[in-house]
Amino acid sequence: MDNEQFSIFPMGAKNDAFARYFIGQSYLNMLSTDLVFIGNVTFEPGCRNNWHIHHKGGQILLCTAGRGYYQEWGKDAQELHQGDVVTIAPEVKHWHGAAKNSWFAHVAIEVPAEGACNEWLEPVDIKEYNKLL
């Protein structure tokens, strides 16, 4: 894949620090670590993160390239494309990642809040993921 034509932000390095929370390969390019954590996350086809919860602050996803999914616990997955915005309220169990046959990139913005933290949970059920187109 030619990243110069895929996303408006550079892909960054392999996301080894968080690899245990992902199925498949992701890449992380931190765009800001001052005041607000903003990272460009790129997912190879089929890559997705585990279910997780942002305690206190929540998260905003700005989809920049490819095709992916976002799902909240107990709800159907929603397909994501370039230009989509997802606002994730604090305390909502969710996951996001690429479609099986497409790269996907989003800018993840951590909403600042006192005591904010992430709780990483179980992987997305492979049978449920494979039902997505």
Secondary structure, DSSP 8 states (H G I E B T S, - for coil): --HHHH-SS---EE-GGGGGGEES-EEEEEEE-SSS-EEEEEE-TT-EE--EEEESS-EEEEEEEEEEEEEETTS--EEEETT-EEEE-TT--EEEEE-TTS-EEEEEEE---TT-EEEE-----HHHHHT--
